[in-house]
């Protein structure tokens, strides 16, 4: 039960959750660390879109929302991939 709560609370860590669920076994940790730069790039681009100035004002907020949502989707898409490797 304690391990399940720990894994669930670490969901914000994105692609590292599969490795956490398997107690950081070497193959699961290796896959999670391989996945991390791809998911982290999505999250970083989404966060960067929140602070940069766009050359247009009319559709600035919708573009920010779309880029942030895409960044979060890219980050959290690592969770099922990591779990698929860990429990596959």
KEGU-542645 format. One record per atom (N, C-alpha, C): residue in three letters; x, z, y negated. Coordinates in steps of 0.05 Angstrom, whole numbers, plus 5000, padded with zeros to 4 digits. Each point is the difference from the previous one (the first is absolute). Example, Ala and Ser with C-alpha at 12.3 -4.5 7.8 and 13.67 -1.06 7.14 Angstrom:
REM KEGU-542645
ala526451565114/ala498250004976/ala501850004976/ser499349864979/ser501650014976/ser498550144978/
***
This chain:
REM KEGU-542645
unk501650005024/unk498450004976/unk501750004975/unk502250165000/unk501750024977/unk501449734994/unk500849865021/unk501349744997/unk498149794989/unk497550015008/unk497949824990/unk499650054970/unk499850254992/unk499750054972/unk502449914983/unk502450045011/unk502449914986/unk500049704997/unk499449855021/unk499949714999/unk497949904980/unk497750135001/unk497849924981/unk500850064971/unk501350224995/unk500750074973/unk502349824989/unk501549875018/unk502249824992/unk499149714997/unk497449955000/unk499049734997/unk501049864975/unk500450154979/unk501049894975/unk502849885003/unk501450075021/unk502749895005/unk500049725011/unk497649885004/unk499749725007/unk501349935027/unk501949825000/unk501149905025/unk501650205016/unk500550244989/unk501550205015/unk498350175018/unk497449974999/unk498150175015/unk500349965030/unk500549765009/unk500449955029/unk502450165011/unk502250004984/unk502350155009/unk499550304999/unk498550094981/unk499250294998/unk498350075024/unk498149825007/unk498250065023/unk501550025026/unk502349865003/unk501550015024/unk502550184998/unk499950194981/unk502250204997/unk502749864994/unk499949784985/unk502349854991/unk501849915023/unk498749895021/unk501649885021/unk501649774988/unk502249945012/unk501849814988/unk498849724996/unk498649905020/unk498849734997/unk497849994979/unk498450214999/unk497850014981/unk501050044972/unk502050174997/unk501250044974/unk501449744990/unk501349875018/unk501449754993/unk498049794991/unk497849975014/unk497949814992/unk498850084973/unk499450254996/unk498950104975/unk501949954976/unk502550045005/unk502049964979/unk500449704995/unk499649835020/unk500149714996/unk497649914984/unk497750125004/unk497549934986/unk500050114971/unk501450214995/unk499950144974/unk500749824976/unk502149835001/unk500649844976/unk497749804993/unk498749895020/unk497849814995/unk497650144987/unk499350225012/unk497750154989/unk500750134973/unk502450094997/unk500950124975/unk500149804978/unk500749765006/unk500149794979/unk497249954990/unk498049995018/unk497249964991/unk499250234982/unk500650245008/unk499250244983/unk501550004973/unk502549935001/unk501549994975/unk499049794981/unk499349765010/unk498949794983/unk497350084988/unk498450135016/unk497450104990/unk500450214979/unk501950185003/unk500550204980/unk501349884975/unk501749805003/unk501349874978/unk497949864983/unk498049895012/unk497949864986/unk498450184982/unk500250265004/unk498550194984/unk501450074974/unk502649944998/unk501550084976/unk501149764984/unk500149765011/unk501049784985/unk497949894981/unk501049874979/unk498149874981/unk499549725008/unk497549925001/unk499349735007/unk499749844974/unk500649745001/unk499849844976/unk497149934992/unk498150085016/unk497249954994/unk498550264999/unk497950024985/unk498550254997/unk497249985013/unk499049765002/unk497249975009/unk499550105028/unk501849935019/unk499650075028/unk502150205009/unk501050164982/unk502250185007/unk499250215020/unk497850144995/unk499150215018/unk499249905028/unk498549785002/unk499449905027/unk502549925016/unk502049884986/unk502549935013/unk501450255009/unk500150204984/unk501350265008/unk498650125025/unk497449995000/unk498550115023/unk500649855025/unk500049734998/unk500549845024/unk502950045010/unk501950014982/unk502850055009/unk500450285011/unk498850204989/unk500250275010/unk498750025028/unk497649885002/unk498650015026/unk501649855021/unk501249774993/unk501649855019/unk502550165008/unk501250144981/unk502350175006/unk499350225019/unk497850134995/unk499150225018/unk499349895027/unk498749775001/unk499449885026/unk502549945016/unk502049894986/unk502649945013/unk501350255011/unk499950224985/unk501250255008/unk498550115024/unk497450024998/unk498450125022/unk499749825024/unk500649744997/unk499949825023/unk502250075020/unk502050144990/unk502250085018/unk499150225020/unk497950144994/unk499150215018/unk499149895027/unk498149825001/unk499249905027/unk502249855014/unk501849864985/unk502249875013/unk501950215013/unk500550214985/unk501850215011/unk498750145024/unk497450054998/unk498650125023/unk499949815024/unk499749754995/unk499949805022/unk502750005015/unk502250024985/unk502550025014/unk500450265014/unk499250224987/unk500450265012/unk498450045026/unk497649905000/unk498250055023/unk499449765016/unk501549784995/unk499649755014/unk501749975024/
***
